[in-house]
């Protein structure tokens, strides 16, 4: 939820000021011009509390990158509003992403 809050806040900041926060403009799908329906399907993965620590949050980014890649590979399309994939490898991140993908596909 924090991630949504930050991205939505960054998008609203950009719309109001035309300045990106640290180069980040928030989620592209919030823009009504590019996403007229503004529909969103959300699947939530809940991680252990230990991942709340700043030094552990990067592991979730590793899993996110692997999950986006898995979607691209298995479904053969790029997600409409996916900005980027940050690939950094951490043991177990690929397997965790595969498990999440199996649950949501």
C-alpha positions as CSV (number, residue, x, y, z in Angstrom):
1,X,0.0,0.0,0.0
2,X,2.9,2.4,0.7
3,X,4.1,1.9,-2.8
4,X,0.7,2.9,-4.2
5,X,0.5,5.9,-1.9
6,X,4.0,7.1,-3.0
7,X,3.3,6.6,-6.7
8,X,-0.2,8.3,-6.5
9,X,1.3,11.2,-4.5
10,X,4.1,11.6,-7.1
11,X,1.6,11.6,-9.9
12,X,-0.6,14.2,-8.2
13,X,2.5,16.3,-7.5
14,X,3.5,16.1,-11.1
15,X,0.0,17.1,-12.4
16,X,-0.1,20.1,-10.0
17,X,3.4,21.4,-10.4
18,X,4.7,19.9,-13.7
19,X,7.8,18.9,-11.8
20,X,8.7,15.2,-11.2
21,X,9.8,14.2,-7.7
22,X,13.3,13.0,-8.1
23,X,12.6,12.3,-11.8
24,X,9.6,10.2,-10.9
25,X,6.2,11.1,-12.2
26,X,4.2,8.3,-10.6
27,X,2.1,5.6,-12.3
28,X,1.3,6.2,-15.9
29,X,-2.0,4.4,-15.7
30,X,-3.4,7.2,-13.5
31,X,-3.4,9.5,-16.5
32,X,-6.9,9.6,-17.9
33,X,-5.6,10.5,-21.4
34,X,-3.7,7.3,-21.8
35,X,-6.1,5.1,-19.8
36,X,-9.6,6.2,-20.3
37,X,-11.2,3.5,-18.2
38,X,-8.7,3.9,-15.4
39,X,-9.4,0.3,-14.3
40,X,-6.9,-1.6,-12.3
41,X,-6.7,-5.2,-11.2
42,X,-4.6,-5.6,-8.1
43,X,-3.0,-8.7,-6.8
44,X,-1.2,-8.3,-3.4
45,X,1.7,-10.2,-2.2
46,X,2.3,-9.9,1.6
47,X,5.9,-10.3,2.8
48,X,7.1,-11.0,6.2
49,X,7.6,-7.9,8.5
50,X,11.5,-8.2,8.1
51,X,11.1,-6.8,4.6
52,X,9.9,-3.5,6.0
53,X,13.5,-2.6,6.9
54,X,15.0,-0.3,4.3
55,X,17.9,-2.6,3.6
56,X,15.5,-5.5,2.9
57,X,13.1,-3.6,0.6
58,X,15.5,-4.1,-2.3
59,X,14.7,-7.8,-2.2
60,X,11.0,-7.0,-3.1
61,X,12.3,-5.0,-6.1
62,X,14.3,-8.0,-7.2
63,X,11.1,-10.1,-7.0
64,X,9.1,-7.4,-8.8
65,X,11.6,-7.4,-11.7
66,X,11.5,-11.2,-11.9
67,X,7.7,-11.2,-11.8
68,X,7.3,-8.6,-14.6
69,X,9.8,-10.6,-16.7
70,X,7.8,-13.8,-16.0
71,X,4.6,-12.1,-17.2
72,X,6.4,-10.9,-20.4
73,X,7.9,-14.4,-21.0
74,X,4.8,-16.5,-20.2
75,X,2.1,-14.3,-21.7
76,X,4.2,-12.9,-24.5
77,X,3.2,-9.2,-24.1
78,X,4.5,-6.2,-22.3
79,X,2.3,-4.8,-19.6
80,X,0.6,-1.6,-20.9
81,X,1.9,0.8,-18.2
82,X,5.1,-1.0,-17.1
83,X,7.8,1.7,-17.1
84,X,10.8,-0.5,-16.5
85,X,12.2,-3.6,-15.1
86,X,15.0,-3.3,-12.6
87,X,17.1,-6.5,-12.8
88,X,19.1,-7.3,-9.8
89,X,19.6,-10.9,-8.7
90,X,19.2,-12.2,-5.3
91,X,19.0,-15.9,-4.5
92,X,15.4,-17.0,-4.3
93,X,13.9,-14.0,-6.0
94,X,13.2,-15.8,-9.3
95,X,11.5,-18.7,-7.4
96,X,9.4,-16.3,-5.3
97,X,8.3,-14.5,-8.4
98,X,7.4,-17.7,-10.2
99,X,5.3,-18.7,-7.2
100,X,3.4,-15.4,-7.2
101,X,2.9,-15.6,-10.9
102,X,1.4,-19.1,-10.6
103,X,-1.1,-17.8,-8.1
104,X,-2.2,-14.8,-10.1
105,X,-2.3,-16.0,-13.7
